[in-house]
Each structure stands twice: as C-alpha cells, then as structure tokens.
C-alpha cells in the first residue's frame, strides 16, 4: 500500500488550499479513508473520514463547516478541501487507509501564517 499526499504549503489566515492523497496497492473504492494531522508538540489527531462510496463523512468539531473531505474512486484519490484556514490548522496532514494494521502517507505540511 502506498499513500502520497500533496498540496500543502504556506497559506494566509482565511485562505484555502486542497490536499490530495493518491493511493496505490489497495482496492481503494472498497475502503473508508481518513485524514489526520499533527501539530508541533501535539499528538496526531483525527480530522475527517469518508466512507468507501463517499456517501457519508465525519469531521472533528474544530473543522466542521470549513473542511470538506471527498474522493474520486475512479482515480484512487482522496481530497481535503480546507477553507477559512486558521493558524491553529498548522500541522502535517496525513491520509490513512484502514487496511491491514493501517497505512499512512508521508504527510504534507500546511502552515497558516501571515
């Protein structure tokens, strides 16, 4: 299983960015997928989840109404649209596939700062 995130970078407060996670080596359309993040000095935390078909989503309270998780099963890509970004959203963002013992990408840094 290989998960490769992209789309991070430096974003101004109030700005937007979209993260992508390209998945390989797994039947992508058969698995729910998740995004996590880890801020400096903090534990990794759950951000969002999406069912295998994309029909249902779940978010941590702090990002509800600002982030949107989605997926393209034809292209094996998971997305995280991030709007109205705040400095507290600064973190390394990881995608996660609940296959085997769980598979993680290498992460992509998102820094929200003026």
C-alpha positions as CSV (number, residue, x, y, z in Angstrom):
1,X,0.0,0.0,0.0
2,X,1.3,3.4,-0.9
3,X,-0.3,6.8,0.0
4,X,1.2,10.0,-1.3
5,X,-0.1,13.4,0.0
6,X,0.4,16.7,-1.8
7,X,-1.0,20.2,-1.8
8,X,0.4,21.6,1.4
9,X,2.3,24.8,1.8
10,X,2.2,28.3,3.2
11,X,-1.3,29.8,3.4
12,X,-2.5,33.1,4.8
13,X,-5.1,33.1,7.5
14,X,-8.6,33.0,6.0
15,X,-7.2,31.3,2.8
16,X,-7.8,28.0,1.2
17,X,-5.9,25.0,-0.1
18,X,-6.7,21.5,-1.2
19,X,-4.8,18.4,-0.2
20,X,-4.7,15.3,-2.3
21,X,-3.7,11.7,-1.4
22,X,-3.0,9.3,-4.3
23,X,-3.5,5.7,-3.3
24,X,-1.9,2.6,-4.8
25,X,-1.7,-1.1,-4.0
26,X,-5.2,-1.4,-2.4
27,X,-8.8,-1.7,-3.6
28,X,-9.3,2.0,-3.0
29,X,-13.0,2.0,-3.6
30,X,-13.6,-0.7,-1.0
31,X,-12.2,1.2,1.9
32,X,-13.2,4.2,4.0
33,X,-10.4,6.8,4.2
34,X,-9.3,9.3,6.8
35,X,-7.3,12.5,7.2
36,X,-5.3,13.1,10.4
37,X,-3.0,16.0,11.4
38,X,-0.1,16.5,13.8
39,X,0.8,20.0,15.0
40,X,4.2,20.7,16.6
41,X,4.4,19.3,20.1
42,X,1.0,17.7,19.9
43,X,-0.4,14.2,19.3
44,X,-1.7,13.2,15.9
45,X,-5.4,13.9,15.8
46,X,-8.3,12.8,13.6
47,X,-9.6,15.4,11.1
48,X,-12.1,13.8,8.7
49,X,-13.3,10.5,7.4
50,X,-15.3,9.4,4.4
51,X,-17.0,6.1,3.6
52,X,-15.9,3.8,0.7
53,X,-18.6,5.2,-1.6
54,X,-18.3,8.8,-0.4
55,X,-21.8,8.8,0.8
56,X,-21.1,9.7,4.4
57,X,-18.5,11.9,6.0
58,X,-17.4,12.8,9.5
59,X,-15.3,15.7,10.9
60,X,-13.6,16.8,14.1
61,X,-15.6,19.6,15.6
62,X,-12.9,22.2,15.1
63,X,-13.0,21.9,11.2
64,X,-16.8,21.5,10.7
65,X,-18.1,23.9,8.1
66,X,-14.5,24.8,6.9
67,X,-13.1,21.5,5.6
68,X,-14.6,19.1,3.1
69,X,-13.3,15.5,2.6
70,X,-14.1,13.9,-0.8
71,X,-12.8,11.1,-3.0
72,X,-12.5,10.1,-6.7
73,X,-12.7,6.3,-6.8
74,X,-12.0,6.2,-10.5
75,X,-8.7,7.9,-9.9
76,X,-7.8,6.5,-6.5
77,X,-7.5,10.0,-5.0
78,X,-8.6,11.3,-1.6
79,X,-9.1,15.1,-1.1
80,X,-9.3,17.5,1.7
81,X,-10.6,21.0,0.8
82,X,-9.6,23.4,3.5
83,X,-11.2,26.8,3.7
84,X,-11.1,29.7,6.2
85,X,-7.8,28.4,7.4
86,X,-6.6,29.5,10.9
87,X,-3.1,29.5,12.4
88,X,-4.3,26.6,14.6
89,X,-4.7,24.5,11.5
90,X,-0.9,24.5,11.0
91,X,0.2,20.9,11.0
92,X,1.5,18.0,9.0
93,X,-1.6,16.3,7.4
94,X,-1.6,12.6,6.8
95,X,-4.0,10.4,4.9
96,X,-4.8,7.0,6.4
97,X,-6.2,3.7,5.0
98,X,-7.6,1.2,7.4
99,X,-6.1,-1.8,5.6
100,X,-4.1,-4.4,7.5
101,X,-2.7,-2.7,10.5
102,X,-3.4,0.7,9.0
103,X,-1.4,2.5,6.3
104,X,-0.1,6.1,6.5
105,X,1.2,8.5,3.9
106,X,4.4,10.5,4.5
107,X,2.4,13.7,5.3
108,X,2.3,17.1,3.8
109,X,3.0,20.3,5.8
110,X,0.3,23.0,5.9
111,X,1.4,26.3,7.5
112,X,-1.1,29.0,8.1
113,X,0.6,32.3,8.8
114,X,0.7,35.9,7.5
